[in-house]
Amino acid sequence: MNNEDVLRLFDTYADDAFRLAYSYLGSRPDAEDVVQDVFVKLIRSDISITRGKEKSYILTMVANRCKDFRKSADNVYSAPFDDAIEVGSEEEPDEDDTEMYAAVSELPDKLRAAVHLHYYEGYSLKEIADILDIAPSAVSMRLTRAKDILKKRFMGGSRYAG
């Protein structure tokens, strides 16, 4: 890819890429590093992305880079989900949104990524399966588990402990 194409993709999709990386890693600096790595790889490589598939391709690269990062990282982060939502948004979340973001941030990484891609990015189960390189049924199961955990939390049940 030429630099102009990568810059256009960066301007268009960097916020989405950051939010996904942050939902995986829970650390703003680590998420920024992952996004930077992905776009540097695009600059340095001879990758050709099909028009209309750019966002999916970039988010797949981000998800894979996050998985690699987590495998090599010594610490697993669990930071608030709020920072990922604030990127690219000028609205202040209301109290209910803040509570939901906090609850989502406490989900296990695999569940949190599926929730982020489905509810915040609007991807279908099939698209999420392609991005995360898992079966659509696994995506569905992760979303169901996440909803069960969140339902227990907000309906007065026990909180997820880990």
Secondary structure as UniProt FT lines:
FT   HELIX           3..25
FT   HELIX           28..44
FT   TURN            51..52
FT   HELIX           54..72
FT   HELIX           82..86
FT   TURN            87..88
FT   HELIX           95..105
FT   HELIX           109..115
FT   HELIX           116..120
FT   HELIX           125..132
FT   HELIX           136..154
FT   TURN            155..156
//
